[in-house]
Amino acid sequence: MKKKYTINQESKSYLANLLATERLEVQYRKTQTASFDVKNRVLTIPIWKKDLSEPVTDLFVSHEVGHALYTPMSLLFKAKKLKINHSIVNVVEDARIEKLIKRKYNGLRQTYIRGYRELIANNFFGTKDKDINEYLLIDRLNIHFKSSHVSSNVKFTDEEMKYVEMMENLETVQDVIKVSKLLQEYCNQEKEETGREQEINFDDHEYEEVDPSELTDEEKQSAEDSNSSQEEETEENDDENSSQSKETKSDDEIKSEDDSKDEVNAGIAGDNNTNAISETDVAWEQKRNQILDNEAVDNEYCTIHSFPNTEDYISDYKEVLNDFRKLHRDRMTKSKKTDPYDYSKQEYTDYETRYAASLVSAKSEYRKFAKRSLKTVMYLVKEFEMKKSAALYARATTARTGVVDPLKLHSYKYADDIFKKISVVPDGKNHGLMLLLDWSGSMYDKILPTVEQLINLTMFCRKINVPFEVYAFTNNSENESYDQEKKIAYRLGDVMLDERFRLVNWASSRMNNKDFEENMFNLYSLARRFNQRNSRYWEDKDPFDMLQQPYSYHMSSTPLNDALMIFHKLVPAFIKKYSIEKMNTVLLTDGHSDRGAVRYDPTTRRQSWGRDRSNLILSSKKTRKQYKLSGNGYHSRDLTTTLIKNLREETGTKIVGFYLQSKKSVEMWNFNKSHGKVNEYGHSYIDHKTETALKQEWRKNKCIITDRKVHDTPYDEHYTISSNNLKVSDEEMATPSENAKTGELKRLFAKSRNTSLQSRIILNRFIKLVA
């Protein structure tokens, strides 16, 4: 039994790109006709019935690629200006582009023969049980060139053979216009002489409006040059004929010929009553609906906006510093009357004094933490430099210099190795780091250990001179400098940002030492306050609790997807600025994005995906890859997965994710997709064996590592970590026993050192990335 063929849209998209020898964006839509957007290089193909044969499918795809490669928008512009019937131009241009695509890919010849033979047999050109030789010349040419020339039964007169030769010799758009015009004139006359009636609904086959603004400068000039040359040629011919006629003919004869010319020109100009058309082309236009899958679910395509002004969505570290400086200055100087909060029943001057004292005390405590951390960080820096040097020398190669070594010259008769050698040590790669910190309300209970990890990481990067940027994502837009009414020039299909979204730039390798220490203190002080969310009054002993934060730095929800979209612009700019060879992007979050995709539609201002039950596909403008979202497309996790994949493929960055889990026991549902199996209903689940293994790994390491090479995850590496294990430890060495021996001292020192090193989980993972 012959296997039934079904269309694989993805494989046909690959075919289209291979034929076009470029990365086209191929979209399958519920449209009546295929089309090609020359400017954006988007090929739109109708959704055909899945049982369409492979030769016909390949014919359609390659035919549309032929138009994409060889048919400029200016062709229809020229033809419409000259009032040549659309169907006649279609027939002539199809013959040209099919010849060119078959010339480029000789293997397509049999595909075209088999495909058109099937379409003709199924009466897609309206010729079944009819004699093709009774049709006008344009239809006979259409069937002749769409059939194998060997098996074509179309007949032509000796006079008509010159038109066959013209069609065979078509090469340029100018050839198409010239031949189309001649065929229009010939077929108009042929229709009048034969009295053939063409009962066709002309309204179904008129030119679509061609917007001159969509033409490229070259196409506009080409259209103007063509029109000018056609008009000049017509005027010259008219003048020449007119002068010759007036010399030899009477006034009545001249008037009669002028009237005759007007009638012919009226026919070319598109008078539906006299203008000949291609019946077979119109029949194809009307019957091709039979191959469309009207039952199919449509596809909606969207893209990430270009975001030309990324600074509009970022609070740079300089702005952050100014916000905190202003806050502390106001708290220590503003009068009670203008202060919105009643912090104390005491005199307000007492509050100002206490606030200033708390600020001094908090800075002192932070410096102690930074000093303890620096000792461990410097140890790791030294260890890192040693590992890096060892790794470089391990990759060293020995090369001949081309200079004779005199000490080996004696061995020239039995060895060809008589040249001096040199060890070539490869240069280290230029690494870079961009980090995204979750600034959502659910991070309250784990923000302090996370910030401690982050500070250690940035200290390390500064010491080894790795360029870095640290951003926190938030949708708290109370900052006065942030314009909520900011207008973005979205285009149809762009995924929209949360209007309140912004990134807070907490740390950067661009900072000097003073700014770095000050902003790390600001971040640390917020983390201390948020971590003690139940201690809100300045009377508490912790000096950080009295300190305040600017209104716009409160925690919010989780606009992770919005941040990833902006990173599509920030990461390549960062790579270019610092000439990064090994880019690393790190995500620190305790949950999933709170937003799915909102697709921009200029007719409705905005439109959530999935409302019309369509398949939802994100398309990359750079790689032309497409990612189909599951479900109704609004699911935020599907979009997150897609954005991470696309970011890695567009920029080449390595992406490492840290999921900071609050619960002591492992949240098994988080591993359904990465470690699970798919049941008969398409749902992922964890079997008993896998669940047991994951629980054992969690109990042993308090961490589960998911690797893209092994598991179904968009991250290169993903770490699920208990927030209880994030605390940075700088334990002093335990007091040894009396008369302790050297071995005991070594063990105690090693234990405290290992505890300090291992507690810096995120830093250790980064070192493995760059070592």
C-alpha positions, 0 to 999 in steps of 0.5 A, spaced: 500 500 500 502 506 498 504 511 503 500 517 504 504 523 503 502 529 508 505 536 508 511 538 513 511 545 513 517 546 516 521 541 511 518 546 505 520 552 509 527 549 509 526 547 501 524 555 500 530 557 503 535 552 500 532 554 493 532 562 495 539 561 497 538 566 503 534 566 509 527 567 507 522 568 513 516 563 510 509 564 513 503 559 512 497 563 513 490 562 511 490 566 505 487 565 498 494 566 494 501 566 495 505 573 496 512 575 497 514 581 501 520 584 498 522 589 503 522 584 509 523 578 505 517 574 507 514 569 503 507 567 505 504 561 502 497 559 503 495 553 508 494 547 503 490 541 504 495 536 507 494 530 502 496 535 496 501 530 492 509 532 493 510 534 486 505 539 486 507 542 493 514 542 491 512 546 484 508 551 488 514 552 493 519 553 488 514 557 483 513 562 489 521 562 491 522 564 483 517 570 484 521 572 490 528 571 487 526 574 480 519 578 480 520 585 482 514 589 485 515 594 479 513 589 474 505 590 476 506 597 477 509 598 470 504 593 467 498 597 470 501 603 468 500 600 461 493 597 462 496 590 460 491 585 463 493 582 469 492 575 467 496 576 460 502 578 465 501 572 469 502 567 464 508 571 461 512 572 468 510 565 470 514 562 464 520 567 465 521 565 472 519 558 472 525 557 466 530 561 471 528 557 477 529 550 473 535 553 470 538 554 477 536 547 479 535 542 474 532 537 478 526 541 478 524 539 471 521 533 473 517 536 479 514 541 474 512 536 469 509 531 474 506 537 478 503 541 472 500 534 469 497 532 475 493 539 475 491 539 468 488 532 469 484 535 475 482 541 471 485 546 475 486 550 468 479 549 466 481 545 460 478 538 461 474 535 455 475 541 451 480 542 445 485 547 448 487 549 440 480 552 440 483 557 445 486 564 444 494 564 443 495 566 450 492 560 453 495 555 448 502 558 450 500 558 458 498 550 457 504 549 452 509 552 457 506 549 463 506 542 460 512 538 458 514 540 451 515 533 449 508 531 451 505 538 449 499 537 444 498 545 443 498 547 436 501 554 433 501 557 426 507 559 423 505 566 425 504 564 432 511 561 433 514 567 433 511 568 440 513 561 442 520 563 441 519 570 444 516 566 451 522 561 450 527 567 450 524 571 456 530 573 461 528 580 463 522 584 466 523 589 460 522 582 456 516 581 460 512 587 459 514 588 451 511 581 450 505 582 454 503 588 450 504 584 444 500 578 446 495 583 448 494 586 442 494 580 438 489 576 442 485 582 442 485 582 434 484 574 435 478 575 439 475 579 435 476 575 429 474 568 432 468 571 435 470 567 442 466 569 448 470 569 454 465 569 460 469 570 466 468 574 472 473 580 471 472 583 478 476 577 480 482 578 476 484 585 477 490 588 479 491 589 486 493 596 488 501 597 488 503 602 493 509 606 490 512 607 497 513 600 497 517 600 491 525 600 492 528 606 489 531 602 484 524 599 482 521 606 482 527 608 477 526 602 473 518 603 473 519 610 471 524 609 465 520 603 463 514 608 462 518 614 459 521 609 454 514 606 452 511 613 452 517 615 447 517 609 443 509 610 442 510 618 440 515 616 436 511 611 432 505 615 432 509 621 429 513 617 424 506 613 422 502 620 422 507 623 417 508 618 412 500 617 412 499 624 411 504 625 405 500 619 401 493 619 404 487 623 404 484 626 410 478 622 410 483 616 410 487 619 416 481 620 420 479 613 419 486 610 421 486 614 427 479 612 429 482 605 429 488 606 433 483 609 438 479 603 438 485 598 439 488 603 445 482 602 448 482 595 448 489 595 451 487 600 456 483 595 460 476 595 457 473 589 459 468 588 453 474 588 448 480 586 452 482 579 451 484 575 457 487 568 459 482 564 461 486 558 463 490 563 468 483 566 471 480 559 471 486 557 476 485 563 480 478 561 481 479 553 482 486 554 486 481 554 493 480 547 492 487 545 494 486 550 500 485 547 507 479 551 510 479 547 516 486 548 518 487 553 524 491 559 522 498 561 524 499 568 527 506 570 527 509 575 531 516 578 532 520 582 537 520 589 537 527 592 535 527 597 541 532 603 538 532 606 544 533 601 549 535 607 554 528 609 555 527 602 559 533 602 563 535 606 570 542 607 569 547 606 575 548 613 575 540 615 576 540 609 581 546 613 585 542 620 584 536 617 587 539 614 593 543 620 594 537 625 594 533 620 598 538 620 604 539 627 603 532 629 604 531 624 610 536 628 614 534 635 612 527 635 610 522 638 615 516 634 619 511 638 615 513 635 608 515 628 610 509 623 608 511 618 614 510 619 621 516 615 623 516 617 631 513 620 636 519 624 638 521 630 636 523 630 628 530 633 629 531 626 633 529 622 627 534 626 623 539 624 627 537 617 628 537 616 620 544 619 619 546 615 625 543 609 622 546 610 615 553 611 618 552 604 622 549 600 616 555 603 611 560 600 617 556 593 617 556 593 609 564 594 609 565 589 614 561 584 609 565 586 603 572 586 607 570 578 609 568 577 602 574 580 599 578 575 602 575 569 599 574 572 592 581 574 592 583 567 594 578 565 588 582 570 583 588 567 585 586 560 584 582 562 577 589 565 574 593 558 576 587 554 573 587 559 567 594 559 566 595 551 566 589 550 561 592 555 556 599 551 557 595 545 556 593 547 549 599 550 547 602 547 541 609 546 538 611 549 532 617 549 527 621 556 526 624 555 520 631 557 523 636 551 523 638 549 530 646 548 530 645 542 535 641 538 531 645 539 524 649 533 525 642 528 525 640 531 518 642 524 514 637 520 519 632 526 521 628 531 518 627 535 525 633 540 525 629 546 526 628 550 532 622 550 535 617 554 539 611 553 544 605 557 542 600 558 548 593 560 545 590 567 548 585 567 553 578 568 551 575 575 552 569 573 557 563 578 558 557 577 563 550 580 563 546 578 569 538 579 570 536 579 577 528 578 579 526 584 583 519 581 584 515 581 591 516 573 592 524 574 592 523 578 599 525 571 603 531 570 599 533 577 596 539 578 602 543 571 600 542 572 593 544 579 593 550 577 597 552 572 592 551 577 586 556 582 590 561 576 590 560 575 583 561 582 581 567 583 586 570 577 582 569 580 575 572 587 577 578 583 579 579 579 573 577 585 569 571 581 566 566 586 563 559 586 566 552 589 567 547 587 572 540 589 571 534 588 576 527 587 572 521 590 575 514 593 573 514 598 578 514 605 574 513 610 580 520 613 578 519 620 576 524 619 570 520 614 567 515 616 562 509 611 562 506 614 556 512 613 552 510 612 545 513 606 541 513 605 534 510 598 534 509 595 527 504 589 526 505 583 530 510 586 534 510 583 542 509 589 546 512 591 553 509 592 559 508 599 559 511 600 566 517 595 565 524 597 566 531 595 568 535 597 574 542 597 573 545 596 579 552 594 577 557 595 571 564 594 570 563 602 567 563 604 575 569 607 578 571 604 585 567 609 589 560 608 585 561 601 585 562 601 593 556 606 594 551 602 589 553 595 592 551 598 599 544 601 596 543 594 594 545 591 600 541 595 604 535 594 600 536 586 601 537 587 608 530 591 609 526 586 605 529 580 608 526 583 614 519 585 612 516 584 619 521 589 622 519 596 619 520 601 624 526 604 626 526 603 633 529 596 631 536 594 633 538 593 625 540 600 623 538 598 616 531 597 618 530 605 619 533 606 612 528 608 606 528 606 599 526 611 593 518 609 591 520 606 585 525 601 588 519 597 591 519 590 589 513 588 584 511 582 579 515 578 574 516 581 567 522 576 566 519 576 558 519 583 557 527 583 560 529 578 555 526 582 549 530 588 551 536 583 552 535 581 545 538 588 543 543 589 549 547 583 549 549 584 542 551 591 543 555 589 549 558 584 545 560 589 540 562 594 545 567 590 549 569 585 543 566 579 547 568 572 545 565 568 550 558 571 552 555 569 559 548 571 561 545 569 568 538 569 570 537 569 577 529 568 579 524 565 583 519 564 579 516 564 572 514 571 568 507 574 569 506 576 562 505 572 556 505 575 549 501 581 547 501 582 540 500 589 537 495 590 532 494 597 529 487 596 528 485 594 535 491 598 538 493 591 542 491 584 541 493 578 546 495 572 542 490 566 542 484 569 542 482 567 535 484 560 536 490 561 532 497 557 532 502 562 535 509 563 532 514 567 534 519 569 528 526 571 529 528 577 524 535 575 524 536 568 524 529 567 520 527 561 525 520 560 527 518 557 534 511 555 535 508 556 542 504 551 545 497 551 548 493 558 546 500 562 546 499 566 552 502 561 557 508 565 559 513 559 560 512 558 553 514 565 551 520 565 556 523 558 553 522 561 546 525 567 548 531 564 551 532 559 545 532 565 540 537 570 544 542 564 544 541 563 537 541 570 535 547 572 539 551 566 541 551 567 548 551 562 553 545 562 558 545 560 565 539 560 569 538 559 577 531 558 580 531 559 587 526 555 590 523 557 597 521 550 599 525 545 603 523 539 598 524 539 591 518 542 587 517 536 582 512 539 577 518 544 575 522 538 572 516 535 568 518 538 561 526 537 562 526 530 565 519 527 564 516 523 558 510 525 554 503 521 554 498 519 549 495 526 550 501 530 549 502 532 556 509 531 560 510 527 566 515 524 571 515 517 572 517 514 579 524 512 577 526 519 575 522 522 581 526 518 585 533 520 582 531 527 582 529 527 590 536 523 591 540 528 588 536 534 591 537 531 598 545 530 597 547 536 593 541 541 595 541 542 588 539 539 581 543 541 575 539 541 568 544 540 562 541 542 555 546 537 552 542 532 556 535 535 558 529 538 554 531 545 557 532 552 553 538 554 558 545 551 557 545 550 564 540 550 569 540 550 577 534 549 581 537 551 588 534 551 595 534 558 598 536 556 604 543 554 601 544 561 598 547 564 604 554 566 603 558 563 609 565 566 612 566 562 618 572 563 622 576 557 623 574 553 629 578 553 636 583 547 636 583 543 642 589 543 647 595 540 644 592 540 637 597 537 632 598 539 625 593 534 622 588 537 626 589 544 624 589 543 617 583 539 617 579 545 621 582 550 616 580 546 610 573 545 613 572 553 614 576 555 607 571 549 604 565 552 607 567 559 605 568 557 598 562 552 597 557 557 599 559 562 593 555 557 589 553 562 583 561 565 583 563 558 583 559 556 577 561 562 573 568 561 574 567 554 571 564 558 565 570 562 564 576 558 566 
